[in-house]
């Protein structure tokens, strides 16, 4: 009888220790989750990636149509599309895509943050945007230098590489998944610098197709 009582007591102690260990693990998991939320901006929406990619594909289609439908004018010494300067039309096309992507990103991010009950603009989001903006602004300036120098064929490659670097840099303050998208953009940019005549195709892949794929994955993984 003494043995039975001893076994019963021992089993209770084991069960009690297992329960306490389980509670400790749950507490550690909750603390880790809170620390991650405070150090990472988790309100990025996959829908913003889907819309940005869609805008990029439309912009690439418009650019392709403008380039293939343009003709050289000896009087103005430039390529024209329907009497308008081709370079200016391409600038307008790229600017429209960029603005629409930014507006969509702000809208869907703000909407997700409101649903989560968290702030959109705090120290974490500021750090993320700063780490995103530095390589992005540098890349934009470098692309303008290439255009000024007449090295148009290297613009797409440079834009993809610098954009990829900005994503990798910003991934420290948001979802790790963005890092992989950044690596893909860098690889596409380097390939675009080697393969001649494929600028629009690589731009459509990098800023369009892979953005949409990334957006769908992020939406299913974190929002659905």
C-alpha positions, 0 to 999 in steps of 0.5 A, a space after each residue: 500500500 505504501 508503494 502504491 501511495 508513493 507511485 501515486 505521489 510521484 506520478 502527480 509530481 511528474 504531471 505537475 512538473 510537466 504542466 509547469 514546464 508547458 506553462 513556462 514554454 507558453 509564457 516564453 512563446 508569448 514573450 517572444 511574440 510580443 518582442 517580435 511585434 515590437 521590433 518588426 513592422 507586421 502590418 504590410 499587406 500582401 494585397 499591396 504586393 498584388 496591386 503593385 505587381 498588377 500596375 507594373 505589368 500594365 506599365 510594362 505593356 504600355 511601355 512595350 506598346 510605346 516603344 514598338 509604335 515609335 518612330 525616329 524623327 530627324 527634325 527633333 533627333 529623337 524617337 516619337 510616338 504619335 508626335 510626342 517625345 517617347 522618353 517623356 511618355 515613358 517617364 509618365 508611364 513609370 511615374 504613374 506605376 510608382 505613384 499607384 503602387 505607393 498609394 495602394 501600399 499605404 491604403 492596404 497597410 493602414 487598413 491591416 494595421 487598423 484591423 490589428 489595432 496597432 499603429 501604422 507609424 511608429 519607431 519600427 515602421 520608421 526604421 523599416 522605411 529608412 532602411 528601404 529608402 536609402 538603397 532605393 533613393 541611391 538606386 534611383 539617382 544612379 538610374 538617372 545618371 545612367 539615363 543622362 549618360 545615355 546608358 539606357 540598356 543598364 537602367 532596368 538591371 540597376 533598378 532591379 538590383 538596387 530594389 532588391 538590396 533595399 528589400 533585403 535591407 528593410 527585411 530586418 524590420 519586417 517579415 523575413 519573407 521580403 528578404 527572399 523577394 529581394 534576392 530574386 530581384 537582385 538575381 533578375 537585375 544581374 541577369 538583365 545586365 547580361 542579357 541584351 534587349 530584355 529590359 522590359 521583360 525583366 522589369 515585368 518579371 521583377 516588379 510585376 510577376 514576382 510581386 504578385 506571387 509574393 503578395 499572394 503568398 503573404 496574403 495566404 500566410 498572414 492574412 487569410 
